[in-house]
Amino acid sequence: MSEHFLDATGLKCPIPVLRARKAMKPLAMGDILEIHATDPSAELDFKNFCETTGHELISFQEQDDVLIMKIRKK
């Protein structure tokens, strides 16, 4: 298992989710993608993304107006 990073700060919906989808494709099962986003709709967008793709949203937090999400590839 390895961790990867995607900086989606400053991007508006749906770009953060589209970039995350692209970043997840080459990852191995069990790998984790950490995403930083500033779009206020990112929390709901990524919850929906995980529900539709089957990936696991393992953590979500806000720090200094940045949403930090970790998704495990399933």
CHARMM internal coordinates of N, CA and C (Angstrom, degrees):
IC EDIT
DIST 1 N 1 CA 1.4506
DIST 1 CA 1 C 1.5281
ANGL 1 N 1 CA 1 C 109.11
DIST 1 C 2 N 1.3176
ANGL 1 CA 1 C 2 N 114.57
DIHE 1 N 1 CA 1 C 2 N 138.12
DIST 2 N 2 CA 1.4593
ANGL 1 C 2 N 2 CA 118.23
DIHE 1 CA 1 C 2 N 2 CA 176.86
DIST 2 CA 2 C 1.5277
ANGL 2 N 2 CA 2 C 108.83
DIHE 1 C 2 N 2 CA 2 C -137.35
DIST 2 C 3 N 1.3316
ANGL 2 CA 2 C 3 N 115.05
DIHE 2 N 2 CA 2 C 3 N 161.51
DIST 3 N 3 CA 1.4629
ANGL 2 C 3 N 3 CA 120.98
DIHE 2 CA 2 C 3 N 3 CA -178.96
DIST 3 CA 3 C 1.5230
ANGL 3 N 3 CA 3 C 109.41
DIHE 2 C 3 N 3 CA 3 C -109.03
DIST 3 C 4 N 1.3189
ANGL 3 CA 3 C 4 N 114.94
DIHE 3 N 3 CA 3 C 4 N 144.41
DIST 4 N 4 CA 1.4572
ANGL 3 C 4 N 4 CA 122.58
DIHE 3 CA 3 C 4 N 4 CA -179.09
DIST 4 CA 4 C 1.5262
ANGL 4 N 4 CA 4 C 107.90
DIHE 3 C 4 N 4 CA 4 C -130.68
DIST 4 C 5 N 1.3325
ANGL 4 CA 4 C 5 N 116.79
DIHE 4 N 4 CA 4 C 5 N 162.68
DIST 5 N 5 CA 1.4593
ANGL 4 C 5 N 5 CA 121.18
DIHE 4 CA 4 C 5 N 5 CA -174.14
DIST 5 CA 5 C 1.5228
ANGL 5 N 5 CA 5 C 110.64
DIHE 4 C 5 N 5 CA 5 C -131.29
DIST 5 C 6 N 1.3401
ANGL 5 CA 5 C 6 N 116.05
DIHE 5 N 5 CA 5 C 6 N 138.84
DIST 6 N 6 CA 1.4547
ANGL 5 C 6 N 6 CA 122.59
DIHE 5 CA 5 C 6 N 6 CA 174.80
DIST 6 CA 6 C 1.5219
ANGL 6 N 6 CA 6 C 108.58
DIHE 5 C 6 N 6 CA 6 C -131.03
DIST 6 C 7 N 1.3202
ANGL 6 CA 6 C 7 N 116.50
DIHE 6 N 6 CA 6 C 7 N 120.90
DIST 7 N 7 CA 1.4689
ANGL 6 C 7 N 7 CA 121.60
DIHE 6 CA 6 C 7 N 7 CA 177.02
DIST 7 CA 7 C 1.5200
ANGL 7 N 7 CA 7 C 107.90
DIHE 6 C 7 N 7 CA 7 C -95.41
DIST 7 C 8 N 1.3467
ANGL 7 CA 7 C 8 N 116.09
DIHE 7 N 7 CA 7 C 8 N 107.35
DIST 8 N 8 CA 1.4600
ANGL 7 C 8 N 8 CA 121.53
DIHE 7 CA 7 C 8 N 8 CA 178.65
DIST 8 CA 8 C 1.5239
ANGL 8 N 8 CA 8 C 110.58
DIHE 7 C 8 N 8 CA 8 C -113.07
DIST 8 C 9 N 1.3390
ANGL 8 CA 8 C 9 N 116.57
DIHE 8 N 8 CA 8 C 9 N 20.95
DIST 9 N 9 CA 1.4621
ANGL 8 C 9 N 9 CA 119.79
DIHE 8 CA 8 C 9 N 9 CA 179.80
DIST 9 CA 9 C 1.5268
ANGL 9 N 9 CA 9 C 109.16
DIHE 8 C 9 N 9 CA 9 C -66.21
DIST 9 C 10 N 1.3260
ANGL 9 CA 9 C 10 N 115.09
DIHE 9 N 9 CA 9 C 10 N 141.08
DIST 10 N 10 CA 1.4527
ANGL 9 C 10 N 10 CA 120.58
DIHE 9 CA 9 C 10 N 10 CA 178.95
DIST 10 CA 10 C 1.5147
ANGL 10 N 10 CA 10 C 114.44
DIHE 9 C 10 N 10 CA 10 C 83.95
DIST 10 C 11 N 1.3193
ANGL 10 CA 10 C 11 N 117.71
DIHE 10 N 10 CA 10 C 11 N -6.37
DIST 11 N 11 CA 1.4647
ANGL 10 C 11 N 11 CA 121.34
DIHE 10 CA 10 C 11 N 11 CA -179.11
DIST 11 CA 11 C 1.5224
ANGL 11 N 11 CA 11 C 109.69
DIHE 10 C 11 N 11 CA 11 C -96.17
DIST 11 C 12 N 1.3274
ANGL 11 CA 11 C 12 N 116.52
DIHE 11 N 11 CA 11 C 12 N 144.92
DIST 12 N 12 CA 1.4628
ANGL 11 C 12 N 12 CA 122.42
DIHE 11 CA 11 C 12 N 12 CA -178.89
DIST 12 CA 12 C 1.5287
ANGL 12 N 12 CA 12 C 110.12
DIHE 11 C 12 N 12 CA 12 C -103.12
DIST 12 C 13 N 1.3198
ANGL 12 CA 12 C 13 N 114.64
DIHE 12 N 12 CA 12 C 13 N 155.08
DIST 13 N 13 CA 1.4569
ANGL 12 C 13 N 13 CA 123.11
DIHE 12 CA 12 C 13 N 13 CA 177.77
DIST 13 CA 13 C 1.5320
ANGL 13 N 13 CA 13 C 109.51
DIHE 12 C 13 N 13 CA 13 C -52.71
DIST 13 C 14 N 1.3019
ANGL 13 CA 13 C 14 N 118.65
DIHE 13 N 13 CA 13 C 14 N 135.25
DIST 14 N 14 CA 1.4607
ANGL 13 C 14 N 14 CA 130.39
DIHE 13 CA 13 C 14 N 14 CA 8.69
DIST 14 CA 14 C 1.5277
ANGL 14 N 14 CA 14 C 113.51
DIHE 13 C 14 N 14 CA 14 C -100.81
DIST 14 C 15 N 1.3208
ANGL 14 CA 14 C 15 N 117.87
DIHE 14 N 14 CA 14 C 15 N 12.33
DIST 15 N 15 CA 1.4698
ANGL 14 C 15 N 15 CA 121.21
DIHE 14 CA 14 C 15 N 15 CA -172.67
DIST 15 CA 15 C 1.5344
ANGL 15 N 15 CA 15 C 113.14
DIHE 14 C 15 N 15 CA 15 C -58.06
DIST 15 C 16 N 1.3505
ANGL 15 CA 15 C 16 N 121.24
DIHE 15 N 15 CA 15 C 16 N -44.60
DIST 16 N 16 CA 1.4718
ANGL 15 C 16 N 16 CA 118.77
DIHE 15 CA 15 C 16 N 16 CA 179.85
DIST 16 CA 16 C 1.5307
ANGL 16 N 16 CA 16 C 113.47
DIHE 15 C 16 N 16 CA 16 C -57.15
DIST 16 C 17 N 1.3302
ANGL 16 CA 16 C 17 N 116.84
DIHE 16 N 16 CA 16 C 17 N -42.29
DIST 17 N 17 CA 1.4668
ANGL 16 C 17 N 17 CA 119.93
DIHE 16 CA 16 C 17 N 17 CA 179.86
DIST 17 CA 17 C 1.5255
ANGL 17 N 17 CA 17 C 110.86
DIHE 16 C 17 N 17 CA 17 C -68.89
DIST 17 C 18 N 1.3133
ANGL 17 CA 17 C 18 N 117.09
DIHE 17 N 17 CA 17 C 18 N -40.13
DIST 18 N 18 CA 1.4678
ANGL 17 C 18 N 18 CA 119.76
DIHE 17 CA 17 C 18 N 18 CA 178.87
DIST 18 CA 18 C 1.5308
ANGL 18 N 18 CA 18 C 111.11
DIHE 17 C 18 N 18 CA 18 C -63.66
DIST 18 C 19 N 1.3177
ANGL 18 CA 18 C 19 N 116.71
DIHE 18 N 18 CA 18 C 19 N -41.05
DIST 19 N 19 CA 1.4759
ANGL 18 C 19 N 19 CA 119.81
DIHE 18 CA 18 C 19 N 19 CA 177.70
DIST 19 CA 19 C 1.5273
ANGL 19 N 19 CA 19 C 110.82
DIHE 18 C 19 N 19 CA 19 C -66.92
DIST 19 C 20 N 1.3370
ANGL 19 CA 19 C 20 N 116.57
DIHE 19 N 19 CA 19 C 20 N -37.95
DIST 20 N 20 CA 1.4644
ANGL 19 C 20 N 20 CA 120.12
DIHE 19 CA 19 C 20 N 20 CA 178.29
DIST 20 CA 20 C 1.5239
ANGL 20 N 20 CA 20 C 110.45
DIHE 19 C 20 N 20 CA 20 C -65.01
DIST 20 C 21 N 1.3255
ANGL 20 CA 20 C 21 N 117.04
DIHE 20 N 20 CA 20 C 21 N -43.36
DIST 21 N 21 CA 1.4743
ANGL 20 C 21 N 21 CA 120.97
DIHE 20 CA 20 C 21 N 21 CA 178.46
DIST 21 CA 21 C 1.5332
ANGL 21 N 21 CA 21 C 110.28
DIHE 20 C 21 N 21 CA 21 C -56.69
DIST 21 C 22 N 1.3374
ANGL 21 CA 21 C 22 N 115.45
DIHE 21 N 21 CA 21 C 22 N -45.89
DIST 22 N 22 CA 1.4665
ANGL 21 C 22 N 22 CA 120.74
DIHE 21 CA 21 C 22 N 22 CA 179.52
DIST 22 CA 22 C 1.5343
ANGL 22 N 22 CA 22 C 110.92
DIHE 21 C 22 N 22 CA 22 C -64.62
DIST 22 C 23 N 1.3414
ANGL 22 CA 22 C 23 N 116.78
DIHE 22 N 22 CA 22 C 23 N -40.54
DIST 23 N 23 CA 1.4690
ANGL 22 C 23 N 23 CA 121.08
DIHE 22 CA 22 C 23 N 23 CA -178.87
DIST 23 CA 23 C 1.5216
ANGL 23 N 23 CA 23 C 111.74
DIHE 22 C 23 N 23 CA 23 C -69.17
DIST 23 C 24 N 1.3366
ANGL 23 CA 23 C 24 N 118.13
DIHE 23 N 23 CA 23 C 24 N -28.68
DIST 24 N 24 CA 1.4681
ANGL 23 C 24 N 24 CA 121.65
DIHE 23 CA 23 C 24 N 24 CA -178.39
DIST 24 CA 24 C 1.5238
ANGL 24 N 24 CA 24 C 112.48
DIHE 23 C 24 N 24 CA 24 C -75.01
DIST 24 C 25 N 1.3293
ANGL 24 CA 24 C 25 N 117.38
DIHE 24 N 24 CA 24 C 25 N -30.48
DIST 25 N 25 CA 1.4708
ANGL 24 C 25 N 25 CA 120.98
DIHE 24 CA 24 C 25 N 25 CA -173.55
DIST 25 CA 25 C 1.5276
ANGL 25 N 25 CA 25 C 114.00
DIHE 24 C 25 N 25 CA 25 C -51.37
DIST 25 C 26 N 1.3351
ANGL 25 CA 25 C 26 N 119.94
DIHE 25 N 25 CA 25 C 26 N -51.18
DIST 26 N 26 CA 1.4703
ANGL 25 C 26 N 26 CA 118.73
DIHE 25 CA 25 C 26 N 26 CA -175.79
DIST 26 CA 26 C 1.5306
ANGL 26 N 26 CA 26 C 114.24
DIHE 25 C 26 N 26 CA 26 C -79.34
DIST 26 C 27 N 1.3307
ANGL 26 CA 26 C 27 N 118.29
DIHE 26 N 26 CA 26 C 27 N -6.37
DIST 27 N 27 CA 1.4619
ANGL 26 C 27 N 27 CA 120.42
DIHE 26 CA 26 C 27 N 27 CA -176.68
DIST 27 CA 27 C 1.5275
ANGL 27 N 27 CA 27 C 111.11
DIHE 26 C 27 N 27 CA 27 C -72.38
DIST 27 C 28 N 1.3125
ANGL 27 CA 27 C 28 N 115.13
DIHE 27 N 27 CA 27 C 28 N 152.10
DIST 28 N 28 CA 1.4638
ANGL 27 C 28 N 28 CA 120.94
DIHE 27 CA 27 C 28 N 28 CA 176.31
DIST 28 CA 28 C 1.5213
ANGL 28 N 28 CA 28 C 109.09
DIHE 27 C 28 N 28 CA 28 C -82.11
DIST 28 C 29 N 1.3317
ANGL 28 CA 28 C 29 N 115.92
DIHE 28 N 28 CA 28 C 29 N 155.63
DIST 29 N 29 CA 1.4626
ANGL 28 C 29 N 29 CA 120.14
DIHE 28 CA 28 C 29 N 29 CA 176.36
DIST 29 CA 29 C 1.5283
ANGL 29 N 29 CA 29 C 108.82
DIHE 28 C 29 N 29 CA 29 C -55.32
DIST 29 C 30 N 1.3237
ANGL 29 CA 29 C 30 N 116.38
DIHE 29 N 29 CA 29 C 30 N 134.29
DIST 30 N 30 CA 1.4577
ANGL 29 C 30 N 30 CA 121.54
DIHE 29 CA 29 C 30 N 30 CA -179.99
DIST 30 CA 30 C 1.5157
ANGL 30 N 30 CA 30 C 114.37
DIHE 29 C 30 N 30 CA 30 C 92.21
DIST 30 C 31 N 1.3371
ANGL 30 CA 30 C 31 N 117.63
DIHE 30 N 30 CA 30 C 31 N -15.43
DIST 31 N 31 CA 1.4675
ANGL 30 C 31 N 31 CA 120.32
DIHE 30 CA 30 C 31 N 31 CA 176.27
DIST 31 CA 31 C 1.5242
ANGL 31 N 31 CA 31 C 109.59
DIHE 30 C 31 N 31 CA 31 C -65.71
DIST 31 C 32 N 1.3218
ANGL 31 CA 31 C 32 N 115.65
DIHE 31 N 31 CA 31 C 32 N 155.04
DIST 32 N 32 CA 1.4602
ANGL 31 C 32 N 32 CA 121.54
DIHE 31 CA 31 C 32 N 32 CA -177.95
DIST 32 CA 32 C 1.5214
ANGL 32 N 32 CA 32 C 109.60
DIHE 31 C 32 N 32 CA 32 C -118.08
DIST 32 C 33 N 1.3367
ANGL 32 CA 32 C 33 N 114.82
DIHE 32 N 32 CA 32 C 33 N 134.20
DIST 33 N 33 CA 1.4565
ANGL 32 C 33 N 33 CA 121.75
DIHE 32 CA 32 C 33 N 33 CA 175.12
DIST 33 CA 33 C 1.5189
ANGL 33 N 33 CA 33 C 107.73
DIHE 32 C 33 N 33 CA 33 C -110.56
DIST 33 C 34 N 1.3366
ANGL 33 CA 33 C 34 N 116.36
DIHE 33 N 33 CA 33 C 34 N 120.66
DIST 34 N 34 CA 1.4644
ANGL 33 C 34 N 34 CA 121.33
DIHE 33 CA 33 C 34 N 34 CA 174.32
DIST 34 CA 34 C 1.5162
ANGL 34 N 34 CA 34 C 107.67
DIHE 33 C 34 N 34 CA 34 C -96.47
DIST 34 C 35 N 1.3414
ANGL 34 CA 34 C 35 N 115.23
DIHE 34 N 34 CA 34 C 35 N 126.69
DIST 35 N 35 CA 1.4571
ANGL 34 C 35 N 35 CA 121.36
DIHE 34 CA 34 C 35 N 35 CA -176.76
DIST 35 CA 35 C 1.5190
ANGL 35 N 35 CA 35 C 109.10
DIHE 34 C 35 N 35 CA 35 C -118.63
DIST 35 C 36 N 1.3179
ANGL 35 CA 35 C 36 N 116.74
DIHE 35 N 35 CA 35 C 36 N 132.66
DIST 36 N 36 CA 1.4667
ANGL 35 C 36 N 36 CA 122.40
DIHE 35 CA 35 C 36 N 36 CA 173.44
DIST 36 CA 36 C 1.5260
ANGL 36 N 36 CA 36 C 106.46
DIHE 35 C 36 N 36 CA 36 C -110.53
DIST 36 C 37 N 1.3472
ANGL 36 CA 36 C 37 N 116.02
DIHE 36 N 36 CA 36 C 37 N 126.67
DIST 37 N 37 CA 1.4579
ANGL 36 C 37 N 37 CA 120.84
DIHE 36 CA 36 C 37 N 37 CA -178.57
DIST 37 CA 37 C 1.5227
ANGL 37 N 37 CA 37 C 109.85
DIHE 36 C 37 N 37 CA 37 C -140.61
DIST 37 C 38 N 1.3297
ANGL 37 CA 37 C 38 N 115.57
DIHE 37 N 37 CA 37 C 38 N 154.59
DIST 38 N 38 CA 1.4591
ANGL 37 C 38 N 38 CA 120.34
DIHE 37 CA 37 C 38 N 38 CA 178.38
DIST 38 CA 38 C 1.5253
ANGL 38 N 38 CA 38 C 112.16
DIHE 37 C 38 N 38 CA 38 C -118.34
DIST 38 C 39 N 1.3101
ANGL 38 CA 38 C 39 N 118.12
DIHE 38 N 38 CA 38 C 39 N -6.18
DIST 39 N 39 CA 1.4685
ANGL 38 C 39 N 39 CA 121.66
DIHE 38 CA 38 C 39 N 39 CA 178.11
DIST 39 CA 39 C 1.5278
ANGL 39 N 39 CA 39 C 108.70
DIHE 38 C 39 N 39 CA 39 C -67.64
DIST 39 C 40 N 1.3477
ANGL 39 CA 39 C 40 N 118.16
DIHE 39 N 39 CA 39 C 40 N 125.21
DIST 40 N 40 CA 1.4652
ANGL 39 C 40 N 40 CA 120.18
DIHE 39 CA 39 C 40 N 40 CA -177.69
DIST 40 CA 40 C 1.5293
ANGL 40 N 40 CA 40 C 113.99
DIHE 39 C 40 N 40 CA 40 C -60.05
DIST 40 C 41 N 1.3161
ANGL 40 CA 40 C 41 N 118.21
DIHE 40 N 40 CA 40 C 41 N -24.15
DIST 41 N 41 CA 1.4633
ANGL 40 C 41 N 41 CA 120.26
DIHE 40 CA 40 C 41 N 41 CA -179.90
DIST 41 CA 41 C 1.5262
ANGL 41 N 41 CA 41 C 112.62
DIHE 40 C 41 N 41 CA 41 C -86.59
DIST 41 C 42 N 1.3234
ANGL 41 CA 41 C 42 N 117.72
DIHE 41 N 41 CA 41 C 42 N 1.32
DIST 42 N 42 CA 1.4700
ANGL 41 C 42 N 42 CA 121.06
DIHE 41 CA 41 C 42 N 42 CA -175.79
DIST 42 CA 42 C 1.5275
ANGL 42 N 42 CA 42 C 112.75
DIHE 41 C 42 N 42 CA 42 C -60.68
DIST 42 C 43 N 1.3273
ANGL 42 CA 42 C 43 N 117.69
DIHE 42 N 42 CA 42 C 43 N -37.80
DIST 43 N 43 CA 1.4606
ANGL 42 C 43 N 43 CA 119.30
DIHE 42 CA 42 C 43 N 43 CA -178.49
DIST 43 CA 43 C 1.5272
ANGL 43 N 43 CA 43 C 110.74
DIHE 42 C 43 N 43 CA 43 C -59.04
DIST 43 C 44 N 1.3061
ANGL 43 CA 43 C 44 N 117.82
DIHE 43 N 43 CA 43 C 44 N -52.15
DIST 44 N 44 CA 1.4557
ANGL 43 C 44 N 44 CA 121.25
DIHE 43 CA 43 C 44 N 44 CA 179.46
DIST 44 CA 44 C 1.5253
ANGL 44 N 44 CA 44 C 111.03
DIHE 43 C 44 N 44 CA 44 C -66.31
DIST 44 C 45 N 1.3302
ANGL 44 CA 44 C 45 N 117.06
DIHE 44 N 44 CA 44 C 45 N -40.96
DIST 45 N 45 CA 1.4625
ANGL 44 C 45 N 45 CA 120.72
DIHE 44 CA 44 C 45 N 45 CA 179.85
DIST 45 CA 45 C 1.5209
ANGL 45 N 45 CA 45 C 111.55
DIHE 44 C 45 N 45 CA 45 C -58.41
DIST 45 C 46 N 1.3289
ANGL 45 CA 45 C 46 N 116.69
DIHE 45 N 45 CA 45 C 46 N -44.16
DIST 46 N 46 CA 1.4653
ANGL 45 C 46 N 46 CA 119.53
DIHE 45 CA 45 C 46 N 46 CA -177.10
DIST 46 CA 46 C 1.5223
ANGL 46 N 46 CA 46 C 112.18
DIHE 45 C 46 N 46 CA 46 C -76.10
DIST 46 C 47 N 1.3305
ANGL 46 CA 46 C 47 N 118.03
DIHE 46 N 46 CA 46 C 47 N -29.95
DIST 47 N 47 CA 1.4649
ANGL 46 C 47 N 47 CA 119.91
DIHE 46 CA 46 C 47 N 47 CA 172.97
DIST 47 CA 47 C 1.5251
ANGL 47 N 47 CA 47 C 109.55
DIHE 46 C 47 N 47 CA 47 C -62.75
DIST 47 C 48 N 1.3300
ANGL 47 CA 47 C 48 N 116.17
DIHE 47 N 47 CA 47 C 48 N -45.58
DIST 48 N 48 CA 1.4673
ANGL 47 C 48 N 48 CA 120.63
DIHE 47 CA 47 C 48 N 48 CA 177.77
DIST 48 CA 48 C 1.5191
ANGL 48 N 48 CA 48 C 111.53
DIHE 47 C 48 N 48 CA 48 C -64.47
DIST 48 C 49 N 1.3236
ANGL 48 CA 48 C 49 N 116.91
DIHE 48 N 48 CA 48 C 49 N -40.68
DIST 49 N 49 CA 1.4680
ANGL 48 C 49 N 49 CA 121.77
DIHE 48 CA 48 C 49 N 49 CA 178.05
DIST 49 CA 49 C 1.5241
ANGL 49 N 49 CA 49 C 110.25
DIHE 48 C 49 N 49 CA 49 C -57.19
DIST 49 C 50 N 1.3246
ANGL 49 CA 49 C 50 N 116.65
DIHE 49 N 49 CA 49 C 50 N -46.16
DIST 50 N 50 CA 1.4592
ANGL 49 C 50 N 50 CA 120.24
DIHE 49 CA 49 C 50 N 50 CA -178.89
DIST 50 CA 50 C 1.5315
ANGL 50 N 50 CA 50 C 111.62
DIHE 49 C 50 N 50 CA 50 C -67.63
DIST 50 C 51 N 1.3093
ANGL 50 CA 50 C 51 N 117.18
DIHE 50 N 50 CA 50 C 51 N -38.90
DIST 51 N 51 CA 1.4647
ANGL 50 C 51 N 51 CA 120.39
DIHE 50 CA 50 C 51 N 51 CA 177.84
DIST 51 CA 51 C 1.5251
ANGL 51 N 51 CA 51 C 111.45
DIHE 50 C 51 N 51 CA 51 C -62.88
DIST 51 C 52 N 1.3165
ANGL 51 CA 51 C 52 N 117.42
DIHE 51 N 51 CA 51 C 52 N -40.13
DIST 52 N 52 CA 1.4616
ANGL 51 C 52 N 52 CA 120.10
DIHE 51 CA 51 C 52 N 52 CA -176.40
DIST 52 CA 52 C 1.5260
ANGL 52 N 52 CA 52 C 113.16
DIHE 51 C 52 N 52 CA 52 C -81.17
DIST 52 C 53 N 1.3324
ANGL 52 CA 52 C 53 N 117.70
DIHE 52 N 52 CA 52 C 53 N -26.27
DIST 53 N 53 CA 1.4690
ANGL 52 C 53 N 53 CA 120.03
DIHE 52 CA 52 C 53 N 53 CA -178.09
DIST 53 CA 53 C 1.5151
ANGL 53 N 53 CA 53 C 113.07
DIHE 52 C 53 N 53 CA 53 C -98.69
DIST 53 C 54 N 1.3319
ANGL 53 CA 53 C 54 N 116.94
DIHE 53 N 53 CA 53 C 54 N -17.24
DIST 54 N 54 CA 1.4611
ANGL 53 C 54 N 54 CA 119.78
DIHE 53 CA 53 C 54 N 54 CA -178.31
DIST 54 CA 54 C 1.5158
ANGL 54 N 54 CA 54 C 113.65
DIHE 53 C 54 N 54 CA 54 C 88.33
DIST 54 C 55 N 1.3358
ANGL 54 CA 54 C 55 N 117.96
DIHE 54 N 54 CA 54 C 55 N -1.58
DIST 55 N 55 CA 1.4594
ANGL 54 C 55 N 55 CA 120.57
DIHE 54 CA 54 C 55 N 55 CA 176.38
DIST 55 CA 55 C 1.5245
ANGL 55 N 55 CA 55 C 109.16
DIHE 54 C 55 N 55 CA 55 C -72.41
DIST 55 C 56 N 1.3228
ANGL 55 CA 55 C 56 N 116.69
DIHE 55 N 55 CA 55 C 56 N 161.48
DIST 56 N 56 CA 1.4643
ANGL 55 C 56 N 56 CA 121.47
DIHE 55 CA 55 C 56 N 56 CA -175.93
DIST 56 CA 56 C 1.5267
ANGL 56 N 56 CA 56 C 111.14
DIHE 55 C 56 N 56 CA 56 C -107.05
DIST 56 C 57 N 1.3313
ANGL 56 CA 56 C 57 N 115.90
DIHE 56 N 56 CA 56 C 57 N 122.08
DIST 57 N 57 CA 1.4632
ANGL 56 C 57 N 57 CA 121.25
DIHE 56 CA 56 C 57 N 57 CA 173.70
DIST 57 CA 57 C 1.5235
ANGL 57 N 57 CA 57 C 106.35
DIHE 56 C 57 N 57 CA 57 C -81.63
DIST 57 C 58 N 1.3343
ANGL 57 CA 57 C 58 N 116.55
DIHE 57 N 57 CA 57 C 58 N 103.74
DIST 58 N 58 CA 1.4690
ANGL 57 C 58 N 58 CA 119.38
DIHE 57 CA 57 C 58 N 58 CA -172.64
DIST 58 CA 58 C 1.5213
ANGL 58 N 58 CA 58 C 113.39
DIHE 57 C 58 N 58 CA 58 C -92.60
DIST 58 C 59 N 1.3314
ANGL 58 CA 58 C 59 N 118.26
DIHE 58 N 58 CA 58 C 59 N -20.50
DIST 59 N 59 CA 1.4615
ANGL 58 C 59 N 59 CA 119.11
DIHE 58 CA 58 C 59 N 59 CA 175.13
DIST 59 CA 59 C 1.5150
ANGL 59 N 59 CA 59 C 109.88
DIHE 58 C 59 N 59 CA 59 C -158.15
DIST 59 C 60 N 1.3316
ANGL 59 CA 59 C 60 N 113.38
DIHE 59 N 59 CA 59 C 60 N 151.90
DIST 60 N 60 CA 1.4548
ANGL 59 C 60 N 60 CA 120.88
DIHE 59 CA 59 C 60 N 60 CA 178.75
DIST 60 CA 60 C 1.5160
ANGL 60 N 60 CA 60 C 107.24
DIHE 59 C 60 N 60 CA 60 C -149.27
DIST 60 C 61 N 1.3221
ANGL 60 CA 60 C 61 N 116.27
DIHE 60 N 60 CA 60 C 61 N 126.42
DIST 61 N 61 CA 1.4606
ANGL 60 C 61 N 61 CA 119.77
DIHE 60 CA 60 C 61 N 61 CA 177.58
DIST 61 CA 61 C 1.5183
ANGL 61 N 61 CA 61 C 109.61
DIHE 60 C 61 N 61 CA 61 C -149.39
DIST 61 C 62 N 1.3093
ANGL 61 CA 61 C 62 N 115.59
DIHE 61 N 61 CA 61 C 62 N 160.98
DIST 62 N 62 CA 1.4557
ANGL 61 C 62 N 62 CA 121.20
DIHE 61 CA 61 C 62 N 62 CA 176.04
DIST 62 CA 62 C 1.5139
ANGL 62 N 62 CA 62 C 108.23
DIHE 61 C 62 N 62 CA 62 C -117.62
DIST 62 C 63 N 1.3324
ANGL 62 CA 62 C 63 N 115.48
DIHE 62 N 62 CA 62 C 63 N 132.37
DIST 63 N 63 CA 1.4622
ANGL 62 C 63 N 63 CA 121.13
DIHE 62 CA 62 C 63 N 63 CA -178.68
DIST 63 CA 63 C 1.5174
ANGL 63 N 63 CA 63 C 108.03
DIHE 62 C 63 N 63 CA 63 C -142.37
DIST 63 C 64 N 1.3152
ANGL 63 CA 63 C 64 N 117.03
DIHE 63 N 63 CA 63 C 64 N 118.61
DIST 64 N 64 CA 1.4723
ANGL 63 C 64 N 64 CA 122.29
DIHE 63 CA 63 C 64 N 64 CA 179.01
DIST 64 CA 64 C 1.5335
ANGL 64 N 64 CA 64 C 111.88
DIHE 63 C 64 N 64 CA 64 C 52.35
DIST 64 C 65 N 1.3395
ANGL 64 CA 64 C 65 N 116.55
DIHE 64 N 64 CA 64 C 65 N 47.39
DIST 65 N 65 CA 1.4700
ANGL 64 C 65 N 65 CA 123.47
DIHE 64 CA 64 C 65 N 65 CA 178.91
DIST 65 CA 65 C 1.5334
ANGL 65 N 65 CA 65 C 113.91
DIHE 64 C 65 N 65 CA 65 C 66.38
DIST 65 C 66 N 1.3166
ANGL 65 CA 65 C 66 N 117.14
DIHE 65 N 65 CA 65 C 66 N 15.62
DIST 66 N 66 CA 1.4628
ANGL 65 C 66 N 66 CA 121.68
DIHE 65 CA 65 C 66 N 66 CA 175.84
DIST 66 CA 66 C 1.5248
ANGL 66 N 66 CA 66 C 107.66
DIHE 65 C 66 N 66 CA 66 C -114.45
DIST 66 C 67 N 1.3354
ANGL 66 CA 66 C 67 N 115.35
DIHE 66 N 66 CA 66 C 67 N 128.93
DIST 67 N 67 CA 1.4620
ANGL 66 C 67 N 67 CA 121.16
DIHE 66 CA 66 C 67 N 67 CA 175.33
DIST 67 CA 67 C 1.5216
ANGL 67 N 67 CA 67 C 107.47
DIHE 66 C 67 N 67 CA 67 C -85.99
DIST 67 C 68 N 1.3165
ANGL 67 CA 67 C 68 N 116.17
DIHE 67 N 67 CA 67 C 68 N 127.82
DIST 68 N 68 CA 1.4653
ANGL 67 C 68 N 68 CA 121.58
DIHE 67 CA 67 C 68 N 68 CA -178.76
DIST 68 CA 68 C 1.5277
ANGL 68 N 68 CA 68 C 107.92
DIHE 67 C 68 N 68 CA 68 C -117.86
DIST 68 C 69 N 1.3200
ANGL 68 CA 68 C 69 N 115.46
DIHE 68 N 68 CA 68 C 69 N 116.79
DIST 69 N 69 CA 1.4575
ANGL 68 C 69 N 69 CA 121.35
DIHE 68 CA 68 C 69 N 69 CA -178.58
DIST 69 CA 69 C 1.5119
ANGL 69 N 69 CA 69 C 109.77
DIHE 68 C 69 N 69 CA 69 C -121.12
DIST 69 C 70 N 1.3166
ANGL 69 CA 69 C 70 N 116.04
DIHE 69 N 69 CA 69 C 70 N 144.20
DIST 70 N 70 CA 1.4572
ANGL 69 C 70 N 70 CA 121.37
DIHE 69 CA 69 C 70 N 70 CA 173.01
DIST 70 CA 70 C 1.5187
ANGL 70 N 70 CA 70 C 107.70
DIHE 69 C 70 N 70 CA 70 C -120.99
DIST 70 C 71 N 1.3345
ANGL 70 CA 70 C 71 N 115.23
DIHE 70 N 70 CA 70 C 71 N 128.72
DIST 71 N 71 CA 1.4607
ANGL 70 C 71 N 71 CA 122.18
DIHE 70 CA 70 C 71 N 71 CA -178.65
DIST 71 CA 71 C 1.5118
ANGL 71 N 71 CA 71 C 108.65
DIHE 70 C 71 N 71 CA 71 C -122.93
DIST 71 C 72 N 1.3381
ANGL 71 CA 71 C 72 N 115.57
DIHE 71 N 71 CA 71 C 72 N 130.60
DIST 72 N 72 CA 1.4637
ANGL 71 C 72 N 72 CA 121.45
DIHE 71 CA 71 C 72 N 72 CA 176.35
DIST 72 CA 72 C 1.5218
ANGL 72 N 72 CA 72 C 108.78
DIHE 71 C 72 N 72 CA 72 C -97.43
DIST 72 C 73 N 1.3240
ANGL 72 CA 72 C 73 N 116.00
DIHE 72 N 72 CA 72 C 73 N 129.86
DIST 73 N 73 CA 1.4749
ANGL 72 C 73 N 73 CA 120.25
DIHE 72 CA 72 C 73 N 73 CA 178.79
DIST 73 CA 73 C 1.5145
ANGL 73 N 73 CA 73 C 109.31
DIHE 72 C 73 N 73 CA 73 C -73.13
DIST 73 C 74 N 1.3119
ANGL 73 CA 73 C 74 N 114.92
DIHE 73 N 73 CA 73 C 74 N 131.37
DIST 74 N 74 CA 1.4685
ANGL 73 C 74 N 74 CA 122.22
DIHE 73 CA 73 C 74 N 74 CA 177.30
DIST 74 CA 74 C 1.5021
ANGL 74 N 74 CA 74 C 110.18
DIHE 73 C 74 N 74 CA 74 C -111.73
END
COOR INIT
IC SEED 1 N 1 CA 1 C
IC BUILD
